Amino acid sequence: MTLMDRFALFQPLDFVALGMIFFFWAAIGWRVEHPSAKHLSTTRIMAGYRQEWMRQMVTRDPRIFDSQVLGTLRQGTTFFASTSVIAIGGTLAVIGNAERLAGVAADITLMDHPTIVWELKLMVLTLFLTNAFLKFVWANRLFGYCAVLMAAVPNDPSDPDAFKRAEQAAQINITGARSFTRGLRSMYFALASAAWLAGPIALMLASLFTVTVIWRREFASHSRKILLNP
């Protein structure tokens, strides 16, 4: 079976739905990281708090509290990276046994497709999960860099390098948090892509629901209002 023959197994609506989920994934990611100055996202608001954290760290003695907070952040990235690996392994196992999946899916959706169709649909899910894993691993690494920079901040607040090092640590921390957030978004859309097994309409609805949930959490959540409260 050639590549064109495999494409012919899908309906035009399948390609529309697939383009829709990738568009939403890229669009909401760009909007979260590049919000308007008048309506900041929760991620950008938290970036300001991370900078304030590092400024406060300069005068905090001892700095055990700061190391504990950073350790908690690294534990979060480790947990989600491990979860992504397990999910990837499970998805690949299902792909390797796609005949059973095809039978179950045919009973649910009343659509009799060749096995390759279900395998390709699961590959999209695997793609999102793989991206999430890479983002979580990089976030963990960046938080490790941040820990080293925090240790390099002089204990004397009057040292000319103290706040410079603290700002470097803050920027690395923000970058790590951004990578972590990207990983979470990929996991959200990985769950949405699983709806494709039920058909292109289900994928469209799942994509729309996912982007709405992310938008609300970033721009209209109660926690965002608390963060903005002076």
C-alpha angles and dihedrals in degrees: 000000000000126000092256091051089055092049089051089062089070127075122235088249089060091060091047091052092046092050089047095057093047091047092051091046093053096038098051090044092054092045094050092050095040106037125161117270091243095051111035122188121241089250092057092045090053089051088064091051090050090056090049089049092058092046091053090047091064092067097034116106121218103021097206091116091058093050090050092052092049090047089055090052091052091050089055093053091047092051095050093043089054091046090052092052091050091048092049091050091049093049092049089050090054090048089053089054098038094140091075091044090052090054094049093044091049090054092050101040098029088228120126107207130164116263092252090067093059091044092054091048091053090049089064089055089048090051092057092045092050091051089050091052093051091049093049093048091050091047089053090051092049092051086053089054088049090054091054092049091049089053089051093057108108116246091227110082089202091062108111090226096051100087092034091058090044090054090050090051090049093052092049089047091052091049091051091049090050091053090048091052091050089053091052091051090052090053090050092053091043087062090047092051090058087070088071087079086071093050141277095289090056090050092052092050092046091049092050092048092049096050090047092053092049093046092050093050092049101040111016109028127123090237090058090055090052091051091051094048107110 
